[in-house]
Amino acid sequence: MMISNIIRKSALKLFICLGVPLSLFSSSFVGAQSADVYPLKTALVYNFAKFTQWPETAVSSVVNICYFSELYKPSMERLAGKKISKSLVLVKQVKNIDEVDQCQLLYIDKSQREKLNRLFLKVKGKPILTVSDISGFYGEGGMIEITVKDNRLRFLINLFPVNESDMVLSSQMLKLAVEVKR
């Protein structure tokens, strides 16, 4: 039990370190999506999954992390085979909204903005953690929005859809969020 807490604290420290200045990766991040930012967002996605508790019926021996955009494929594929607690991470690129039922975490990038309303209807009340870099995502009903603040990746959390889906986010993760909507 004590070792598990030490590992979680170490993972949390890594999570905190992900607030790495984007200027280290791109001289002009704001306004342009540098290819260097995809692995950083993917690392955040993985850490969000690590600090989320799903209902027992939603996660078995596998955690499915899903995404839409081909641009994220190289960085997302690096997550395949990793572990979250005792569950193996599987990664799947989804092509349409009907495929999201098999996901425990769904990353929705900016290119999928036009699908948001249909996605929200599809995942409403289901234990699927929704994460996006779409501006205003958490205000529109998404769970976690990745944003840039002071040239660093940060995140905003909307607890209403999280609670509605019977998931629990770690209190440490809530403390790290720029804003938490309750």
C-alpha positions as CSV (number, residue, x, y, z in Angstrom):
1,M,0.0,0.0,0.0
2,M,2.8,2.4,0.9
3,I,4.7,1.6,-2.3
4,S,1.6,2.3,-4.3
5,N,1.3,5.8,-2.7
6,I,5.0,6.5,-3.4
7,I,4.4,5.5,-7.1
8,R,1.3,7.7,-7.3
9,K,3.2,10.6,-5.8
10,S,6.1,10.1,-8.3
11,A,3.6,10.0,-11.1
12,L,2.0,13.2,-9.8
13,K,5.4,14.9,-9.8
14,L,5.8,13.9,-13.5
15,F,2.3,15.2,-14.1
16,I,3.2,18.5,-12.6
17,C,6.4,18.7,-14.7
18,L,4.2,18.5,-17.8
19,G,3.7,22.2,-17.4
20,V,6.9,22.5,-19.3
21,P,7.2,25.7,-21.1
22,L,6.1,25.3,-24.7
23,S,8.8,27.7,-25.7
24,L,11.3,24.8,-25.3
25,F,9.6,23.0,-28.1
26,S,8.4,25.8,-30.4
27,S,9.4,29.4,-30.8
28,S,5.9,30.5,-31.7
29,F,3.3,28.1,-30.3
30,V,0.4,30.4,-29.9
31,G,-1.6,30.5,-33.1
32,A,0.2,27.6,-34.7
33,Q,0.1,23.9,-33.7
34,S,3.6,22.7,-33.6
35,A,4.1,18.9,-34.2
36,D,6.2,19.0,-30.9
37,V,3.0,19.6,-28.9
38,Y,1.3,16.3,-29.9
39,P,3.5,14.2,-27.6
40,L,2.9,16.7,-24.7
41,K,-0.8,16.6,-25.1
42,T,-0.7,12.8,-25.3
43,A,1.3,12.7,-22.1
44,L,-1.4,14.7,-20.4
45,V,-4.0,12.4,-21.8
46,Y,-2.2,9.4,-20.3
47,N,-1.8,11.1,-16.9
48,F,-5.5,12.1,-16.9
49,A,-6.3,8.4,-17.4
50,K,-3.9,7.5,-14.5
51,F,-5.7,9.9,-12.2
52,T,-9.2,8.9,-13.1
53,Q,-11.3,6.3,-11.3
54,W,-13.9,4.6,-13.5
55,P,-16.8,2.5,-12.2
56,E,-15.8,-1.1,-11.9
57,T,-18.1,-2.1,-14.7
58,A,-16.4,0.3,-17.1
59,V,-12.8,-0.9,-16.9
60,S,-11.6,-4.5,-16.8
61,S,-8.1,-5.5,-17.7
62,V,-8.0,-2.9,-20.5
63,V,-8.2,0.9,-20.7
64,N,-9.1,2.0,-24.2
65,I,-7.7,5.5,-25.1
66,C,-9.3,6.7,-28.3
67,Y,-8.6,9.6,-30.6
68,F,-9.7,10.9,-34.0
69,S,-6.9,12.8,-35.8
70,E,-4.2,11.0,-37.7
71,L,-1.9,13.8,-36.5
72,Y,-1.9,12.2,-33.0
73,K,-1.3,8.6,-34.2
74,P,2.5,8.5,-33.6
75,S,2.3,9.9,-30.1
76,M,-0.8,8.0,-29.1
77,E,0.6,4.7,-30.3
78,R,3.4,5.1,-27.8
79,L,0.8,4.6,-25.0
80,A,-0.2,1.2,-26.3
81,G,1.0,-1.5,-23.9
82,K,1.5,0.8,-20.9
83,K,-0.3,0.1,-17.7
84,I,-2.8,2.1,-15.6
85,S,-3.0,0.4,-12.3
86,K,-3.5,-3.2,-13.3
87,S,-5.1,-2.5,-16.7
88,L,-3.3,-2.6,-20.0
89,V,-3.6,0.5,-22.2
90,L,-5.0,-0.1,-25.7
91,V,-5.1,2.8,-28.2
92,K,-7.6,3.1,-31.0
93,Q,-8.1,5.7,-33.7
94,V,-11.8,6.2,-34.1
95,K,-13.2,7.3,-37.4
96,N,-16.8,8.0,-36.4
97,I,-18.9,8.7,-33.4
98,D,-20.5,5.2,-33.3
99,E,-17.1,3.8,-32.3
100,V,-16.7,5.8,-29.1
101,D,-18.7,3.4,-26.9
102,Q,-15.7,1.2,-26.6
103,C,-13.5,4.0,-25.2
104,Q,-12.7,4.8,-21.5
105,L,-11.0,8.1,-22.6
106,L,-11.7,10.0,-25.8
107,Y,-9.4,12.7,-27.0
108,I,-11.2,15.1,-29.3
109,D,-8.8,17.5,-31.1
110,K,-9.6,20.8,-32.7
111,S,-10.3,19.3,-36.1
112,Q,-13.4,17.6,-34.7
113,R,-15.2,20.7,-33.4
114,E,-18.2,20.1,-35.7
115,K,-18.8,16.7,-34.0
116,L,-19.0,18.1,-30.4
117,N,-22.8,18.3,-30.0
118,R,-23.3,14.7,-31.4
119,L,-20.4,13.5,-29.3
120,F,-21.8,15.0,-26.1
121,L,-25.1,13.3,-26.8
122,K,-23.4,10.0,-27.5
123,V,-21.3,9.9,-24.3
124,K,-23.8,11.6,-21.9
125,G,-23.9,9.7,-18.6
126,K,-21.4,7.0,-19.9
127,P,-18.1,6.5,-18.2
128,I,-16.0,7.9,-21.0
129,L,-13.6,10.7,-20.0
130,T,-13.7,13.4,-22.6
131,V,-10.6,15.5,-23.2
132,S,-10.0,18.2,-25.8
133,D,-7.9,21.1,-26.9
134,I,-10.9,22.9,-28.3
135,S,-11.3,26.3,-26.8
136,G,-14.5,26.4,-24.7
137,F,-14.8,22.6,-24.5
138,Y,-15.3,22.3,-20.8
139,G,-17.8,25.2,-20.8
140,E,-19.9,23.4,-23.5
141,G,-20.1,20.1,-21.5
142,G,-16.7,18.5,-22.0
143,M,-14.8,17.1,-19.0
144,I,-11.2,18.3,-19.4
145,E,-10.0,21.0,-21.7
146,I,-6.3,21.4,-22.5
147,T,-5.4,25.0,-22.9
148,V,-2.3,27.2,-23.2
149,K,-1.6,29.6,-20.4
150,D,1.6,31.6,-20.0
151,N,3.0,29.6,-22.9
152,R,2.4,26.3,-21.0
153,L,-0.1,23.5,-21.4
154,R,-2.7,23.7,-18.6
155,F,-6.1,22.2,-18.2
156,L,-9.6,23.1,-17.1
157,I,-12.0,20.6,-15.5
158,N,-15.8,20.4,-15.6
159,L,-16.9,18.1,-12.8
160,F,-20.6,18.0,-13.7
161,P,-20.3,15.6,-16.7
162,V,-17.6,13.6,-14.8
163,N,-19.9,13.1,-11.8
164,E,-22.8,12.4,-14.1
165,S,-20.8,9.5,-15.6
166,D,-19.9,8.0,-12.2
167,M,-16.2,8.7,-12.6
168,V,-13.9,10.3,-10.0
169,L,-10.9,12.5,-10.7
170,S,-8.0,12.5,-8.2
171,S,-8.0,15.4,-5.8
172,Q,-4.4,16.1,-6.8
173,M,-5.4,16.5,-10.4
174,L,-8.2,18.9,-9.4
175,K,-5.6,21.0,-7.5
176,L,-3.4,21.2,-10.6
177,A,-6.3,22.4,-12.8
178,V,-6.3,26.1,-13.7
179,E,-10.1,26.1,-13.1
180,V,-12.6,23.5,-11.9
181,K,-16.3,24.0,-12.7
182,R,-18.3,22.2,-10.0
